[in-house]
């Protein structure tokens, strides 16, 4: 288990009953989480007084109930990195705090590389990994199909003092973009990808992880440099195990460049119980 346990502005206070109770800076939010299938042991205190509570609808979706007057968005900090947090209509806040364990790892890899590093961040969302890589000194290309998420990523970079950093923001279907980069002969020293289980590109392009991830990862080896630093895959897709990620990395980038592969679950420590909430899996290939 890779635990994101260095946070100060974020805290997973408690879990249970299909929900989680979290502190995001000075605000406490109560949100659904399908992994918390155990009961809430003591549904008092902040469970009852959370600033925001996202209620699932029986017909799908849901809505927020706010008990206190809150700003539309606010800022939290992870080390030198800063991010806008905003409760969205689909329960998310614009940041996956468990990914901090990857930000710390990649920043260390980039800073210790001893050479300029070009990073490609695919399915890049609001740019957590983009901001981390740029803060460590890398040149970054940020690609996501959602225009709003790309704009959010720009704002996160500006918050972290990276407005003038060498970050290229692209709103496009990631597969089409990678194909164009291969034709142009562009190369990257590191690739990060956080693919959805299912999604559509800006022009309706369909993505299904079980069908598309392996050929996509295999094609991405065409745009790696001669001496790549790392490839990182995150997945929240139920049924995809760390061993599956290991096998795919071994059969693609590992077969071409050797190196080492490390895979496992990522998680967040739960303050109330001292346990860990699993929050997906990661696969890391590292060059020698």
C-alpha positions in Angstrom: 0.0 0.0 0.0 1.3 3.4 -1.0 -0.1 5.8 1.6 -0.6 9.6 1.0 0.2 10.4 4.6 2.1 13.8 4.3 -1.0 16.0 4.1 -1.6 19.0 6.4 -4.4 20.7 4.6 -6.3 17.5 3.9 -7.5 14.9 6.4 -9.7 11.8 6.0 -11.4 12.1 9.4 -13.7 9.0 9.4 -15.4 6.5 7.1 -18.4 4.2 7.1 -21.9 3.6 5.7 -20.8 4.2 2.2 -19.5 7.6 3.0 -16.3 9.5 4.0 -15.8 12.5 6.2 -13.0 14.8 5.0 -11.3 18.0 6.0 -10.3 20.2 3.0 -8.5 23.1 4.6 -11.0 24.8 7.0 -14.1 23.0 5.6 -15.4 19.5 6.3 -17.2 17.6 3.6 -19.2 14.4 3.8 -19.3 12.5 0.5 -20.2 9.0 -0.8 -17.5 6.4 -1.2 -18.4 2.8 -2.4 -15.4 1.3 -0.6 -16.6 2.1 2.9 -18.9 -0.9 3.3 -18.5 -1.0 7.1 -20.8 0.9 9.4 -20.1 4.3 10.9 -19.0 3.6 14.4 -19.9 6.9 15.9 -22.1 9.2 13.8 -21.8 12.2 15.9 -19.7 15.4 16.0 -18.4 16.4 12.6 -20.5 13.7 10.8 -23.6 15.8 11.9 -22.1 19.3 11.5 -20.1 18.9 8.2 -20.1 22.1 6.1 -21.2 20.2 3.0 -22.9 16.9 2.6 -23.4 15.3 -0.9 -26.6 13.2 -1.0 -26.9 10.5 -3.6 -30.2 10.4 -5.5 -32.0 7.1 -6.0 -32.4 8.0 -9.7 -28.7 8.7 -10.2 -26.5 11.7 -9.5 -27.1 13.7 -6.4 -26.7 17.2 -4.9 -24.9 19.1 -2.2 -26.5 20.3 1.0 -24.4 23.1 2.6 -24.9 23.8 6.3 -22.6 26.8 6.4 -22.0 29.6 3.9 -19.0 28.6 1.9 -17.0 30.2 -0.9 -17.5 28.8 -4.4 -13.9 27.6 -4.2 -11.0 27.8 -1.9 -7.3 26.9 -1.8 -5.4 24.0 -0.1 -1.6 23.4 0.0 0.5 20.3 -0.3 4.1 21.3 0.4 4.9 23.9 -2.2 1.9 23.0 -4.4 -1.4 24.8 -4.2 -4.8 23.8 -5.6 -8.3 25.2 -6.0 -11.0 23.1 -4.3 -14.6 23.3 -5.5 -17.4 20.9 -4.7 -18.9 19.9 -8.1 -22.3 18.6 -9.1 -20.9 15.0 -9.5 -19.5 14.9 -5.8 -15.9 15.5 -6.7 -13.8 18.5 -5.4 -11.3 18.8 -8.3 -8.5 16.9 -6.5 -7.8 13.3 -5.6 -5.7 13.6 -2.4 -4.4 10.1 -2.5 -2.4 11.1 -5.6 -0.1 13.1 -3.4 1.9 10.0 -2.9 2.7 10.1 -6.7 3.4 13.8 -6.7 6.1 13.4 -4.0 7.6 10.4 -5.9 7.7 12.0 -9.3 9.1 15.3 -7.9 12.0 13.3 -6.3 12.6 11.4 -9.6 12.7 14.6 -11.7 14.9 16.6 -9.3 17.4 13.8 -9.0 17.5 13.0 -12.7 20.5 15.3 -13.3 19.2 16.3 -16.7 16.2 18.2 -18.3 13.1 16.1 -18.2 10.1 16.4 -20.6 6.8 15.0 -19.1 3.6 14.1 -20.8 0.5 14.1 -18.6 -2.4 12.3 -20.2 -6.0 12.3 -19.0 -4.5 15.1 -16.9 -7.7 16.4 -15.2 -7.1 19.5 -13.0 -3.3 19.1 -13.2 -2.2 17.7 -9.8 0.6 15.8 -11.5 1.3 18.7 -14.0 1.8 21.1 -11.2 4.1 18.7 -9.3 6.2 17.9 -12.3 6.6 21.6 -13.3 7.4 22.6 -9.7 10.2 20.0 -9.8 11.7 21.6 -12.9 10.2 19.5 -15.7 8.8 20.8 -19.0 5.3 19.5 -19.1 2.6 18.8 -21.7 -0.8 18.6 -20.1 -3.6 16.8 -22.2 -7.2 16.4 -21.3 -10.4 16.2 -23.4 -12.4 18.5 -21.1 -11.8 22.2 -21.7 -13.0 23.2 -18.2 -10.5 20.8 -16.5 -7.6 22.2 -18.6 -8.6 25.7 -17.5 -8.7 24.5 -13.9 -5.2 23.1 -14.3 -3.9 26.5 -15.5 -5.3 28.1 -12.5 -3.7 25.5 -10.2 -0.3 26.2 -11.9 -0.7 29.9 -11.4 -1.6 29.4 -7.7 1.7 27.5 -7.3 3.7 30.3 -8.9 4.1 28.4 -12.1 2.3 30.7 -14.5 5.5 31.2 -16.6 6.7 27.6 -16.3 7.1 25.6 -19.5 3.7 23.9 -19.4 1.8 23.3 -22.7 -2.0 22.9 -22.2 -3.8 20.8 -24.8 -7.6 20.1 -25.0 -7.9 17.0 -27.2 -8.5 13.3 -27.4 -5.4 11.8 -25.8 -5.0 8.9 -28.4 -5.2 11.3 -31.3 -2.7 13.7 -29.7 -0.2 10.9 -29.0 -0.5 9.7 -32.6 0.3 13.2 -33.8 3.3 13.5 -31.5 4.6 10.2 -32.9 4.3 11.5 -36.4 6.0 14.7 -35.4 8.9 12.8 -33.8 8.3 14.4 -30.4 9.7 12.5 -27.4 9.1 12.5 -23.7 11.2 11.3 -20.8 8.2 10.5 -18.6 4.6 9.7 -19.2 1.8 9.9 -16.7 -1.7 8.7 -17.4 -4.8 8.5 -15.3 -7.3 6.9 -17.7 -11.1 6.7 -16.9 -13.0 3.4 -17.0 -15.1 4.9 -19.7 -15.1 8.3 -21.4 -15.5 10.3 -24.6 -13.2 12.7 -26.3 -14.2 16.3 -27.4 -15.5 14.9 -30.7 -17.3 11.9 -29.2 -14.3 9.5 -29.4 -15.1 6.5 -27.2 -12.7 5.1 -24.5 -13.1 1.8 -22.7 -10.2 1.0 -20.4 -10.4 -2.8 -20.7 -10.3 -2.5 -24.5 -8.1 0.5 -25.1 -5.5 0.7 -22.3 -3.0 -1.9 -23.4 -2.8 -0.8 -27.1 -2.6 2.8 -26.0 0.2 2.1 -23.5 2.0 0.1 -26.1 1.7 2.9 -28.7 3.0 5.4 -26.1 6.4 3.6 -26.1 6.9 5.2 -29.5 7.1 8.6 -28.0 9.4 7.8 -25.1 13.0 9.2 -25.3 16.0 6.9 -25.6 16.6 7.1 -21.9 13.1 7.4 -20.3 12.8 8.3 -16.6 9.4 6.8 -15.7 6.0 5.8 -16.8 3.2 6.1 -14.2 -0.4 4.6 -14.6 -3.2 5.3 -12.1 -6.4 3.4 -12.2 -9.7 3.5 -10.3 -11.4 0.9 -12.5 -13.0 -1.9 -10.4 -11.6 -5.3 -11.4 -8.2 -4.0 -12.6 -5.6 -5.3 -10.2 -2.0 -4.1 -9.6 -0.8 -7.3 -11.2 -2.7 -6.5 -14.4 -0.9 -3.1 -14.5 2.4 -4.9 -13.8 1.8 -7.3 -16.7 0.9 -4.5 -19.1 4.0 -2.4 -18.1 6.2 -5.5 -18.4 4.9 -6.3 -21.9 5.3 -2.8 -23.2 7.8 -0.3 -21.8 9.5 -2.9 -19.7 10.1 -5.2 -22.7 11.6 -2.3 -24.7 13.6 -0.5 -22.0 14.1 -3.1 -19.2 14.1 -1.0 -15.9 12.0 -1.9 -12.9 8.3 -2.1 -12.2 6.4 -1.4 -8.9 2.7 -1.7 -8.5 0.2 -1.6 -5.7 -2.8 0.0 -4.0 -2.8 3.7 -3.0 -4.6 4.8 0.1 -5.4 7.5 2.7 -5.0 7.1 6.4 -8.3 7.3 8.4 -7.8 9.4 11.5 -10.7 8.0 13.6 -9.8 4.3 13.2 -6.1 4.3 12.2 -7.0 2.1 9.2 -6.4 2.9 5.6 -9.0 3.6 2.9 -8.0 2.1 -0.5 -8.3 4.6 -3.3 -7.3 2.8 -6.5 -4.0 1.4 -7.8 -0.8 2.5 -9.4 1.8 1.1 -11.7 5.3 2.6 -11.9 7.9 1.7 -14.5 11.3 3.3 -13.7 14.3 3.5 -16.0 17.8 2.4 -14.9 
